[in-house]
Amino acid sequence: MIETKSWYEKLSGAIPDEILLLKDERDQYYLDRANEKRHINYIGRNLLTVPWRNQVVFGVIVALLRQLDFRTIEIYTQQLNSLFKHIFAHFNLTEWEEFNPNEHLYKFAIGEISNPTVRTRSEYLKTYFITLDYQKAYIHYNFDESTRETYKKYLLPDPSFRFRDLRISKKGREESERTRKAETDAVVNMFSEIRAEAHIRFNQVIRLKKAFDDVVLKVQNEGVSLPLEFNYKESDVVGERWYFKLWDKKSFNLAHHEAITPKRGKNIKPPPFFLEFLKAEKIDRTDPTEPEGLWFLELAKLGILKGIANNTSLEQLERVTSFFQEWGYMDENSKTLAHPFNTQHIGILTQSAYISSNQGAVQGILLDVEPLFAAAHFGILALEMCTTSGVRINELLQINYTSDCMIKIKNEGPPPTIRYALRMVPKGRDKLENFYVTEDVMKIISLIIKMLKQHYHGNIPKLEYGASKRQHLFAKKPYIFQYNNRSLGDIALNATLKFLCHGIAFETQEGKKVHLKTHLLRHAFATHAVQGEGLPVDIVAILLHQKDFSVTKYYSRPTATQVSESIEELHTAFAGDIDIAEIVLRTPIELEDQLREYKENVGTVNKTLGGLCTLDKICPKKMACLGCAAKVPQPENKEELEQEWKFYDQREKYYRKKGINFEANKCKVAKRNIKKELKEIELIEKYRKDENFAPTLHFR
């Protein structure tokens, strides 16, 4: 019966039955296809009392008919709702019949309502016209003439102008590109630092989980009563001692019975054991800086890791909103709270309801360790892949535990080497292609496989692919990015990335805060490869698995900082005795001939000076490996780079003495590239040393 449908129960009375009860040719209700949480609940919370409710809900139903993925439908619904909110508020409209698209929508398009950016206006208007076209097509092909008249009142009003007439799309795209490039500028020169800090944080979570498991085992084997206090010294990189208390539900309720009420979580099922972080102390007593503890403690203390529930207090919402704005996770003018740490995936990052409900009952900070442990694993793999190969998020989500995906390439030498590749289908392709990865990436994947096998108590299950837009392209497989019998999607993956990198501050030149996303790291990788390392655009397109070179050119355009630095270098070059004219006079054809002369196929299994080559096509730098973005420096080859630096240092001094400044400057550039690679190796050594640190537990 229709009355038993949850969507009908929530929406009937506010939305006419002639909209709600629309069916397909198989006599199935379209709203049966809707996502309860992402579609129905949003409509129930936000649309049932607004004048535009019927038109937007009719748009949702038509989108369901066209089988758009649930995320696209969710975005369309939110954008239409925001569009009408802006228009009705600005023009003081109260009834739907007052809305005139030729006046109100047009004035919104040309910017009379100043609050939305050009990019936002462009997106909203595009959604408006797409939805309108879908609605008109639906009633034209599914109803006779008399029925069409009934449903025309539920259409979005058709203005006399079209989206293409406004030219706002181009303005919105240009604004989007400027924003993206400014954000890229903020992160492009910090790849090594980001990776090093993320690995150190990952190691901290690994040690936290190991300590947690050891203490739980002690309690279970020795019958130790709870709560149990313990502490351990962190690595020298951190230089702190951390203090914890282990609880279970029984001991916690006994100790805090006055502070806990059933409403605040006494009757909610908690994890079997959980921690309370008590304090951090500096190992070096003379160190004047404050101890920091785990980087995510403020997220847990503010209740941000629990997600934002419908019953969240206004005070808590204001506190969280202020925090998100402070860190750049949401715009100061935004009225919609987009939660950056909500994975929408049970068991990953989000703390249990019992933990979050009772956070206020203790002086310390309660932690549900398992979700943090899982999030750190997925976040570090995403970061490592994005910063070393610029991989897309839908390619990341394809990584699976099969021999078709993970391959080992042997080179008999000399010297004999082993390299690794992951085989995925890039965007716009239909066949598997090789994505060459470092040994560090394979190590992280092996740790995730171990975690998943423990989580599932055996084999990793085959699940549906996590990215809804491409789900139909891939069969069920044991995907690496999965947990609790469900594959991760792009929202979950970006949330784990933000979690792992929270507190690493990035700002544009205008002072706007920037937070990491997988696609931003892809832009930064392309920019670094072309502008920082001098790789040709066509080679970077191959690394990024892009067919359209124009897109790669856009991705890799120089940032404002790089332009500024290039000008400084140019001024330095003019100050020397360099014959610029000879360089300028060479034609592009001559340069192309020179490039062709030196083109050589290099295998991905080749060892290069100071590291490993991950390029599977031609060598763009004529085998000049110093500073190449396709090379991954290796600590075990550090001595090679140090010897090379000494060689170039001697040559530079010789050329300076002889007055051959052009050659001396070439040596100087080589030394700079070597220094950069040695710095990267230093950071790798730092987090590898941190990785091998094993703390000793002390009990109170």
Buried (B, 14 or more C-beta within 10 A) or exposed (E): EEEEBEBBEBBBEBBBEEBBBBEEEEEEBBBEBBBEEBBBBBBBEBBBEBBBBBBBBBBBBBBBBEEBBBBBBBBBBBBBBBBBBBBBEBBEBEEBEEBBBEEBBBBBBEEEBEEBBBBBBBBBBBBBBBBBBBBBEBBEEBBEEEEBEEBEEBBBBBBEEEBEEBEBBEBBEEBBEEBBBBBBBBBBBBBBBBBBBBBBBBBBBBBBBBBBEBBBEBBEEEEEEBBBBBBBBBBEBBBBBBBBBBBBBEBBBEBBEEEBEEEBBBEBEBBEBBBBBBBBBBEEEEEEEEBEBBBBBBBBBBBBBBBBEEEBEEEBEEBBBEBBBEBBBBBEEBEEBEBBBBBBBEBBBBBBBBBBBBBEBBEBBBBBBBBBBBBBBBBBBBBBBBBBBBBBBBBBBBBBBEEEBBEEBEBEEEEEBEBBBBBBBBEEEEEBBBBBBBEBBBEBBEBBBEBBEEBBEEEBBBBBBBBBBBEEEBEEBBBBBBBEEBBBBBBBBBBBBBBBBBEBEBBBEEEBBBBBBBBBBBBBBBBBBBBBBEBBBBBBBBBBBBEEEEEBBBBBBBBBBBEEBEEEEEEEBEEEEBEEEEEEEEEEEEEEEEEEEEEEEBEBBBBBBBBBBBBBBBBBBEBBBBBBBBBBBBBEBBEBBBEBBEBBBEBBEEBBEEEBBBBBBBBBBBBBBBEBBBBBBBBBEBBEBBBEBEBEBEEE
